[in-house]
Structure formats: structure tokens, C-alpha cells
Amino acid sequence: MAQTLASPPASAQVLVVDDEPDLRTLYELTLLREGYRVDAAATLNEAWQLLQDRRFDAVITDMRLPDGLGLELLQRMGAQQRAERCIVMTAYGSAENAVEALKAGAFDYLTKPVDLKQFRNVVASAIQDGAGKARPAARSPGAARSAGNEGALQRLVGESASMRLVKERIAKVARSMAPVLVRGESGTGKELVARAVHACSHRADGPFIAVNCSAIPETLLEAEFFGAKKGSYTGATADREGYFQAARGGTLFLDEIGDLPLPMQSKLLRAIQERQVRALGSTQEDAVDARIVSATHRDLAADVQAGRFRQDLFYRLNVIEIVVPPLRERREDLPALCEALLARIATESGMPVPHLSEQVLRQLCEHPLPGNVRELENLLHRAVALSDGDELQVDFAPTNAVPLMPREVPEAAPVAAPAAAPAAPLPMPSDLQAYLDQQEREILVQALRQTGFNRTAAAQRLGLSLRQIRYRIARLAISTPGSEEPNDDGTSA
Ligand SMILES: Nc1ncnc2c1ncn2[C@@H]1O[C@H](COP(=O)(O)OP(=O)(O)OP(=O)(O)O)[C@@H](O)[C@H]1O
């Protein structure tokens, strides 16, 4: 786990609960060597007595104890709003227990037989997390609204009841290491939610690595996720880090997780369970120290039923679920959203914030917006680009603004008729991929030119995220003037 943690507070006090004397001694010695003060208990009752007498910084408990389950200890501590960070040790392979423990409020879990390096790092992480916050308030949703994370929650515009629930849930779950699954329709703001979970967590100073699972070619998935040594596959001209290594000490955001092919799902599950990854061509394992937040617009439970998604992985990723409601269920957020989006668009394009009349706002409220906030953002973007006065006019025509006119493509069959003629047969290229790549390249170049090579603006015009456009620019080797990220690879920090 964490390899770069600062030394723990010298006075940190840890309680170890395990009925096996040898293991207890091993944990005690390991912790004493780290400079902690340690108390030990062999049963639930003994542990509870000690907890009534004093406060600890962290509690490490075995799951099975002679007089009950470690879960009971967690629940009792939760009921008393105790601030100690709790780490639960579960038997290898018992995913249910680990998931239950995290749901019950455990900070993290460790699998037996315990790897001592991992043990030291998880304890240090728990103590650091606890030390950074005002104790009694740390468990309440409002407590996470400190200066650093206030901004992240504010960026999530909307005060409707459903959005308030989303924000409360973010603040509540951010403090543990429990994996989070963000569900919601396309464009509802799932990535913003994931960023807010990161910003409200004790990992906020670490990296946030966003990965679009659907944008990576299947053959590259393993190398992208776990890294690759030079020469391990054709094209691997240098050692490269995987997403797991890049997210060390931070959060790994796996967007569109439902699009991950089954073989890669198995590899991801193994990485999460064993907390180790091995780069392609390497003999060494790297410890995983990333909190996993994933997102999907799909009904993953239905995908599990249909055999498209591994049930065990679903179970692991879905420890905590945050559902982002579609815009049609929170119309009352529209005015604030329009205001925030227009301010952002105006700042990006260096123009004054345009005025949105009551009438246009009403029109927007009546518009179905199935593409949610992203569609709203695109509409406003187009409106700002096309407006010539202070008053904003919104064009509600369908957004297929970029004509998909087939052009000359190497080895493609000639185009039989203009694309506008509805009955015309589609061109039949002899190399479909080359043809589509060429189309995509032309559209991207056109959008980039029209926006003065502003990738954010070009992405917005095309209904893409910044990450998606970066990936596509890199994949198609489009050179953009002054590109500061020549090795862009589908991630954004
Ligand atoms: N509540 C919100 N407040 C402000 N901006 C928002 C909000 N929700 C979404 N947005 C904006 O809408 C756009 C789409 O959001 P985001 O990429 O987070 O959605 P998503 O659900 O992850 O989409 P997809 O499923 O297509 O990946 C972004 O530009 C984001 O900043």
C-alpha cells in the first residue's frame, strides 16, 4: 500500500484485537517498531472495555473473535460516533466480509495472511487520516466541508433535494478506502462526483487518475492498467507506468467500467483482491495504493445477470453506490446550472458572461435534455459562440453540427451520392478502420481549427470530454500547435 506516507504522529495509540497470541505479538511488535503505543485485546469484550476507558487513533481487529464478530465492534463504535479509524482483518478469499466491513464504516481491510509491509502502510494511512481532522465531527457529512474540499462540492452545482443527497453521500463516504461506484445516465456529472470524492478524501493531495475504459483498445488494456517494461510488446520502446502505479497515494477513476472486456475484468479483480500488480514483462510486483472509484451509465446488475460483467468484480466495486439523478428529475437545478456553465464558458472564451432571459430559461426547462448536463453545456456553448449581442439565443435544433461528408479516403470506394440524400447507399470502404480514422481525423482537425486549437472547446463542440478528445488526438497522431502533453494517453490528472 502507501509507500510515501510521512512518519506517523509519535504519540499515536493503536488497539490490536486478535485471539491468536502469536499473531497479536507479531502485530504488536511491528507497530511498536513503527513508534506507536500499542494495546492489545483477545476478545470483543476486552476490546470494548479498553475503548470505554480511552481513545485510540486506530483499531485493528480480526473478523472472527471468540465472543463475536469484528463487525459488531465496528457497529458499536459507529453507534457511539467514535472517531477511531478501524481496520478489519479478513480471511483470504472472503470478499463478503471485506465488503461488509467497509459498508459498516471500516477505514480499510487487510486479508490474512497479512503482508506486514501492507499492514504498516494501511495503519499509517488510517492514523494520518484521523490526525488531519477534528475528531468528533469527522464522521458527520458536514465535517468534510473543510476549505480544501468545499470547492469540489461547490463545483457540483445544484441544490435540489436529490443533489443535496448526492453531496452528503460524497462527504460521508470520502473518508474511507471503500470502493465507490457512481451510477447515472450519460452526462449527469459522474466524473465530477468522482473528483469530489477524491477531493474530500484524505488522498486529496495525491493524484486523481481518470481512465476511460471504453476508449482503450483491448490489446493495450493490460499494459495501460498495470504498466509495461521496455520490449514487453511490439511498440513498448520504454518502460511505462500503468494507471495503478500512476494513482499511487491517490484515486483511480475507472469511467465506463461496464465496457471492460471480461478477461480484463478478471485481471482487475485480481489486482484489487491481491493489492499487487505486475507490469508486463516485469518479475516484480508493485503494491497497489489507490482508492478505486468507478462509474457507469449501464445497469451493471443486469449485465451481471446477462453474464457480461463478473459478479465478484461488481460486488467489489459496488461497496458504496452513488446514484446521480438525471436532469429531468431535478429541473429546479437548471437556473443555477445555466449560470455556472455560462460563467465557465465565458471565462474560457475570454468574453463577458452573457445574459440569459427568462424566456430562454423557460425554453431550456421545457427542452427534454436527454444528454443531461453535457447536452445543456453544449447548447449553451453553441449559443455563446453564435450570439452577437448581450442576449443569448439558444438554437434547439439537433446538434449534428459537423457534417459527416465522406471525403477522399485512401483505398475507399468512391462515394456514390451526397450524404444528404436519404436513400443513397453508404460508401463501402475496403478498409473500414482507415476510412473511419480518416473521417474522425478530419472532424477533429476541423473542430480544433474552429476553436483556435482549444481542446476543451473542441471537445465540447463534439460532445466529448477533454479526456476523450486527448485520447483521440493522440491515437490519430494529430499534431496541435503548442501541445504541452505529447505523450497524452487517455488519462488526466
Ligand atoms: N452538477 C454539475 N454542475 C456543474 N457542471 C456539471 C454538473 N454535472 C455535470 N457537469 C458538467 O457536465 C459535463 C459532463 O459531466 P461529466 O463528464 O462529469 O458527466 P458523466 O456522467 O461522467 O458523463 P459520461 O457518462 O458521458 O462520461 C462536464 O463538463 C461537467 O463539468
Residues whose N, C-alpha, C, O or C-beta is under 5 A from the ligand:
A	BS01	LIG	R155 L156 V157 G158 E185 S186 G187 T188 G189 K190 E191 L192 H297 V373 R374
